């Protein structure tokens, strides 16, 4: 600006109006160009630190841990309108930006993609497992190729893997048994009979027990993985057991049951139901899937809160995880939630309706989108952390507490 004023003053001493106009114009254009490139430089510098979702970009250093959300689709029945077919990977560190789609198998007999029923990881084998109605796939996390895909008599449901990554408890598709499976080759080690309808499974983080959800029974069954036999049952609960989760010390279980908008609590040590909690201020109503009002429950990793799905009202209800389990708030979501899990650090909540929610502020940060900018929703997702191209830490699909 000073340069421009000096030029203007010197031009006043020149008698030629044309010279004055030309000189001032050139000076003005020079200043405008310089200002434009300054602004452009600022924009480029800012954009290098902010991603498309308006969140800071985390630059990875060599050997640093990277955090990804793996989402198996179709993870809501076999509806391809919720993200298509495959495993979608999102970069948690960079605003959950879409990274890639891993090709998977898992097809109906007619060749169309089948319902994904579960997702799990074996760290020692560096492998991702995806179950569908008919089969189980093992996928190498480095090459992203299918190592094997096996079909099992009676079908497959939501499985869980031992902490040492060697053994899987794979439920049949609502038949009367679980298969105990070798994670290396998919071979059946043993078959465990239950009562009616095998469904959800949690292999305890301690490795001492496996919790088996028979959705045709008001009891939660407990297996001893040393002998692969049933050794205890928890309950009875007020109705058939549906999705459930446990705390890190493995002394409490939080259970959803048929015909209850709420949850119940059981003691894993003495096997008794202790409490029933009913959602206040909201009524039960028809749901599009699963047939029960609250299909989905999870503990925040710090075990301070319980998040509960409400299918009819399309809400996530949040409760204190300390008795008397005070209802804290309600968060509306874009579609019927049928599952809930969290990032390992507890910062983000992932309802199956596709939102990424800040646990602390309750704010919906974004909705997951695929490479075609379509909304992604799934009841089968979990965090996997990598150093380089090798998985080093894994979350879980069940919203299990992490206070040991």
C-alpha positions in Angstrom: 0.0 0.0 0.0 2.9 2.4 0.8 4.4 1.6 -2.6 1.1 2.4 -4.2 0.8 5.8 -2.5 4.3 6.8 -3.4 3.6 5.9 -7.0 0.4 7.9 -6.9 2.3 10.9 -5.5 5.0 10.7 -8.1 2.5 10.4 -10.9 0.9 13.7 -9.7 4.0 15.4 -10.8 3.7 14.1 -14.3 1.6 16.1 -16.7 0.4 13.2 -18.9 -3.0 11.9 -17.7 -2.5 8.8 -19.9 0.8 8.0 -18.2 -0.7 8.5 -14.8 -3.6 6.2 -15.5 -1.4 3.5 -17.0 1.1 3.6 -14.1 -1.6 3.5 -11.5 -3.4 0.6 -13.2 -0.2 -1.5 -13.4 0.6 -0.8 -9.8 -3.0 -1.8 -8.8 -2.8 -5.0 -10.7 0.5 -5.9 -9.2 -0.8 -5.4 -5.7 -4.0 -7.4 -6.5 -2.0 -10.4 -7.9 0.3 -10.4 -4.9 -2.7 -10.3 -2.5 -4.4 -13.2 -4.5 -1.4 -15.5 -4.2 -1.1 -14.7 -0.5 -4.7 -15.7 0.0 -4.2 -18.8 -2.1 -1.1 -19.8 0.0 -3.1 -19.5 3.2 -5.9 -21.6 1.8 -3.5 -24.3 0.7 -1.8 -24.4 4.1 -5.1 -24.6 6.0 -6.5 -27.3 3.7 -3.4 -29.5 4.3 -4.5 -29.7 8.0 -8.3 -30.0 7.5 -10.0 -32.8 5.7 -13.3 -32.9 3.8 -15.3 -33.4 6.9 -13.8 -30.3 8.6 -11.7 -32.2 11.0 -7.9 -32.0 11.5 -5.8 -34.3 9.4 -3.5 -36.5 11.4 -0.1 -37.0 9.6 1.2 -40.5 10.1 4.9 -40.9 10.9 6.8 -44.0 10.0 5.9 -46.8 12.4 2.9 -44.9 13.9 -0.4 -46.6 14.7 -3.2 -45.9 12.2 -6.8 -46.5 13.2 -9.4 -47.8 10.8 -13.1 -48.7 10.9 -13.9 -51.9 9.0 -17.5 -52.1 7.9 -18.9 -55.4 6.4 -21.8 -55.0 4.0 -24.5 -55.8 3.3 -24.8 -55.6 7.0 -28.5 -54.9 7.2 -30.1 -58.1 5.9 -29.0 -58.4 2.3 -30.0 -54.8 1.3 -27.3 -53.4 -1.1 -28.7 -49.9 -0.6 -26.7 -49.6 2.6 -23.2 -49.6 1.1 -23.2 -52.4 -1.5 -21.1 -55.6 -1.1 -17.6 -56.0 0.5 -15.7 -54.6 3.5 -15.5 -50.8 3.5 -12.6 -49.2 5.3 -12.7 -45.7 6.8 -9.8 -43.7 8.2 -10.7 -42.8 11.8 -7.7 -40.5 12.2 -8.8 -38.4 9.2 -12.5 -37.7 9.9 -13.6 -41.3 8.9 -12.9 -40.6 5.3 -13.5 -43.5 2.9 -10.3 -45.4 2.1 -11.2 -48.5 0.1 -13.5 -51.4 -0.5 -12.2 -54.9 0.0 -13.8 -57.5 -2.2 -15.5 -60.4 -0.4 -17.4 -63.6 -1.2 -20.4 -64.6 0.8 -23.1 -65.2 -1.8 -26.6 -66.7 -1.8 -27.0 -69.8 -4.0 -28.3 -67.5 -6.8 -25.0 -65.6 -6.8 -26.3 -62.4 -5.1 -24.6 -61.0 -2.0 -25.8 -62.7 1.2 -26.5 -61.1 4.6 -23.4 -60.5 6.6 -23.9 -61.9 10.1 -20.7 -61.1 11.9 -17.2 -59.7 11.8 -14.1 -60.7 13.8 -10.3 -60.6 13.7 -7.4 -62.9 14.7 -4.3 -60.7 15.3 -1.8 -63.6 15.3 -3.2 -64.8 11.9 -3.5 -61.2 10.7 -6.9 -62.2 9.4 -10.4 -60.7 9.1 -13.4 -63.1 9.3 -16.8 -62.4 7.8 -19.7 -64.7 8.3 -22.8 -64.7 6.1 -26.0 -66.8 6.2 -24.3 -69.6 4.4 -20.5 -69.4 4.9 -17.4 -68.1 6.8 -14.6 -66.3 5.0 -11.0 -65.7 6.2 -9.4 -62.6 4.6 -5.7 -61.8 4.9 -5.5 -58.2 6.2 -2.3 -57.5 4.4 -3.0 -58.9 0.9 -6.8 -58.4 1.3 -7.3 -61.7 -0.4 -9.7 -64.4 0.7 -7.6 -67.2 2.2 -10.5 -69.6 2.4 -14.3 -69.6 2.4 -16.2 -72.5 4.0 -19.9 -73.4 4.2 -21.1 -75.0 7.4 -24.1 -77.3 7.9 -26.8 -75.3 9.6 -25.4 -71.9 8.3 -23.6 -69.2 10.3 -24.4 -66.3 12.6 -22.5 -63.7 14.7 -19.3 -65.3 15.9 -16.5 -64.4 18.4 -12.8 -65.3 18.5 -10.6 -66.2 21.5 -8.1 -63.6 22.7 -5.2 -65.7 21.4 -6.7 -65.6 17.9 -6.8 -69.4 17.5 -10.4 -70.5 18.2 -13.8 -69.2 17.1 -17.2 -69.9 18.5 -19.4 -69.9 15.4 -23.2 -70.2 15.9 -25.3 -72.0 13.5 -28.0 -69.9 11.8 -30.5 -70.1 14.7 -30.3 -73.8 14.9 -29.6 -75.7 18.2 -25.8 -75.7 18.1 -22.5 -73.8 18.0 -19.5 -74.9 16.0 -16.1 -74.5 17.7 -13.8 -73.7 14.7 -10.0 -73.6 14.2 -9.2 -70.1 12.9 -6.3 -71.3 10.9 -8.1 -73.7 8.6 -11.8 -73.4 9.4 -12.0 -77.0 10.6 -14.7 -77.9 13.2 -13.2 -78.8 16.5 -16.4 -79.6 18.3 -20.1 -79.0 18.2 -21.9 -77.6 21.3 -25.6 -78.2 21.7 -27.9 -75.5 23.2 -31.7 -75.3 23.6 -33.3 -73.8 20.4 -31.7 -71.0 18.4 -28.0 -70.2 18.5 -27.3 -66.5 17.7 -25.0 -63.9 19.3 -21.6 -64.9 20.9 -19.1 -63.1 23.1 -15.7 -64.7 23.8 -14.7 -63.2 27.1 -11.5 -60.9 26.9 -10.0 -63.1 29.7 -10.4 -66.2 27.5 -12.0 -68.0 30.5 -15.6 -68.2 29.3 -17.7 -67.8 26.2 -21.2 -66.4 26.4 -23.8 -67.9 24.1 -27.1 -66.2 23.3 -29.9 -68.6 22.5 -32.7 -66.3 21.2 -35.3 -69.0 21.9 -34.5 -69.0 25.6 -34.6 -66.5 28.6 -31.2 -67.9 29.7 -27.7 -66.7 28.6 -25.5 -69.8 28.4 -21.9 -70.0 29.5 -19.3 -72.3 27.9 -15.9 -73.3 29.2 -13.4 -73.0 26.3 -11.0 -75.5 27.9 -13.5 -78.3 27.5 -16.0 -76.7 25.0 -18.9 -77.6 27.3 -21.7 -75.6 28.9 -21.0 -75.0 32.5 -23.4 -72.3 33.6 -26.5 -70.2 32.6 -27.4 -66.7 33.6 -31.0 -65.7 34.3 -33.8 -66.3 33.7 -34.4 -62.9 32.1 -38.0 -61.6 31.5 -38.1 -62.9 27.9 -35.9 -64.4 25.2 -32.3 -63.0 25.2 -31.3 -60.8 22.3 -28.2 -58.6 21.9 -26.1 -58.3 25.0 -22.7 -57.1 26.2 -20.4 -57.5 29.2 -18.1 -55.4 31.3 -14.3 -55.7 31.4 -14.2 -57.5 34.8 -16.7 -60.0 33.4 -19.0 -59.9 36.4 -21.9 -58.1 34.8 -24.0 -58.7 31.6 -26.3 -56.2 30.1 -29.1 -57.9 28.1 -31.8 -56.8 25.7 -34.9 -59.1 25.6 -38.0 -59.5 23.4 -40.9 -57.1 24.1 -38.8 -54.7 26.3 -37.9 -51.1 25.4 -35.0 -51.1 27.8 -32.5 -53.6 29.2 -31.8 -56.0 32.0 -28.7 -56.7 34.1 -27.4 -60.0 35.2 -24.6 -61.1 37.6 -22.1 -63.4 35.8 -20.8 -64.6 39.1 -23.9 -65.9 40.8 -26.0 -66.3 37.6 -28.9 -64.2 38.7 -30.8 -61.3 37.0 -30.5 -58.2 39.2 -32.3 -55.3 37.5 -34.7 -54.3 34.7 -34.4 -50.7 33.3 -37.2 -49.3 31.1 -36.8 -46.4 28.7 -38.8 -43.4 30.0 -40.7 -41.0 27.8 -40.8 -43.2 24.7 -43.3 -45.8 23.7 -42.8 -49.2 22.0 -44.0 -49.6 18.4 -43.6 -51.7 15.3 -40.0 -52.2 14.1 -38.9 -53.0 10.6 -36.3 -55.6 11.6 -35.5 -58.0 14.4 -38.9 -58.0 16.0 -37.9 -56.5 19.3 -37.8 -52.9 20.5 -34.2 -52.6 21.7 -32.1 -54.7 19.4 -28.6 -53.4 20.3 -26.7 -52.4 23.4 -23.2 -51.4 24.2 -21.0 -50.2 27.1 -18.6 -47.2 26.4 -15.1 -48.5 26.8 -14.7 -46.6 30.1 -17.9 -48.3 31.3 -19.5 -45.0 32.4 -22.4 -45.2 30.0 -24.8 -47.7 28.4 -26.1 -46.9 24.9 -29.3 -48.6 23.9 -31.0 -48.9 20.5 -34.6 -48.0 20.0 -35.8 -49.2 16.6 -39.3 -47.8 16.5 -38.4 -44.3 17.5 -35.1 -44.3 15.7 -33.1 -43.2 18.7 -30.1 -44.0 20.8 -30.9 -43.8 24.5 -28.0 -43.2 26.8 -27.9 -44.3 30.4 -25.5 -44.1 33.3 -23.8 -47.5 33.8 -24.0 -47.1 37.5 -27.1 -48.2 39.4 -29.9 -47.1 39.3 -28.9 -46.6 35.7 -30.2 -43.1 35.2 -31.4 -42.2 31.7 -29.2 -39.4 30.6 -30.2 -38.4 27.1 -31.6 -39.5 23.7 -30.0 -39.1 20.3 -32.1 -39.2 17.1 -30.5 -41.1 14.2 -31.4 -41.3 10.5 -32.6 -44.9 10.3 -33.6 -47.7 12.6 -30.6 -48.6 14.8 -30.1 -52.4 15.3 -26.6 -52.4 16.8 -24.1 -50.2 18.5 -20.3 -50.3 19.1 -17.5 -47.9 19.8 -14.0 -46.9 18.9 -11.3 -48.4 21.1 -10.5 -45.1 22.7 -14.2 -44.5 23.4 -14.3 -41.2 21.5 -16.8 -42.3 18.8 -20.0 -44.2 18.9 -21.1 -46.2 15.8 -24.8 -47.0 15.6 -25.7 -49.3 12.8 -27.7 -46.5 11.2 -24.4 -45.1 9.9 -23.7 -42.0 12.0 -20.4 -41.3 13.7 -21.3 -39.7 17.1 -19.0 -37.9 19.5 -19.6 -39.7 22.7 -18.7 -36.7 24.9 -20.7 -34.0 23.2 -23.4 -36.3 21.7 -22.9 -34.5 18.4 -23.4 -36.4 15.2 -20.2 -35.6 13.4 -21.0 -37.2 10.0 -22.6 -40.2 8.3 -20.4 -42.8 6.7 -20.3 -42.7 2.9 -18.8 -45.0 0.3 -16.8 -44.2 -2.8 -20.0 -43.2 -4.6 -21.1 -40.9 -1.8 -23.9 -43.2 -0.8 -24.8 -43.6 2.9 -23.3 -46.7 4.6 -25.1 -48.5 7.4 -24.2 -51.9 8.9 -24.7 -53.9 12.1 -21.2 -55.5 11.5 -18.3 -53.1 12.1 -15.2 -52.9 14.3 -12.0 -50.9 14.6 -8.7 -52.4 13.5 -5.4 -50.6 14.2 -2.3 -51.1 12.0 1.4 -50.4 12.0 2.4 -50.5 8.4 0.3 -53.2 6.8 0.0 -55.4 9.9 -2.9 -55.4 12.4 -1.7 -54.7 15.9 -4.9 -54.0 17.9 -8.6 -54.7 17.4 -11.8 -53.4 18.9 -15.0 -55.5 19.0 -18.4 -55.6 17.4 -20.3 -55.9 20.7 -19.5 -52.7 22.7 -17.7 -54.6 25.4 -16.4 -52.6 28.4 -12.7 -52.2 28.7 -12.1 -51.6 32.4 -10.3 -54.6 33.7 
